[in-house]
Amino acid sequence: MAANTKRALVVEDEANISELLTLYLEKDGFDVATAADGLAGLKAVDEFNPAIILLDIMLPKLDGVSLLKRLREEGLTTPVIFLTAKGEQYDKVSGLDLGADDYVTKPFQPKELIARIHAVLRRTEGAVPGAERKIEYDKLIVNMDTYELIINGQKVDAPPKEMELLFHLAASPNRVFTRNQLLDEVWGFDYFGDSRTVDVHIKRLREKLENVSPKWAVKTVWGVGYKFETTG
Ligand code: CA
């Protein structure tokens, strides 16, 4: 993996927070660009091509949620960490459905934020260089290099988190994962963990995967969690 030359984009309208983030990120070896509103952020994603985006939610011109939605609609899988204000009412599940990779609540601890950025980058880039990022079963291909889900030979649209969840389960067939394990290992946030997030994503995956093949299935293990079950 390339050494400390990663690019981080900070989209934040509060100048003092933006400056502080820039300071910490540069100290950690990142190349940093900033944008003070949503539209400038969108443009900066295009021009700066960041490895990670720190995205405020309440932004002038285009809010963070809409910005993320636009990026994901364009097929951009760049990891995004939402910066949420303390007390801000926000539906985490819907944000995660849009493909946010983590949340940090302001005011944040710089050390914690940097640790989370690294955790997100590790997860989204694949921890081991050269590790298999593609899984194939009967009538099912999950390709995390291209973020493509192929069911019955057809490409099926799925949000990045659904794909990561399926990949995680299917990479260890018949292993039972608890909801908390899946939150930690797929979402990677210990503090905002909500098992409903996992259930919602499993439900949506099942709608896509139902009756595709008799040789595998995403199963509920009652009282424990979920597994990708294979037979034969
Ligand atoms: Ca703001």
Residues whose N, C-alpha, C, O or C-beta is under 5 A from the ligand:
A	BS01	CA	D13 D56 M58 L59
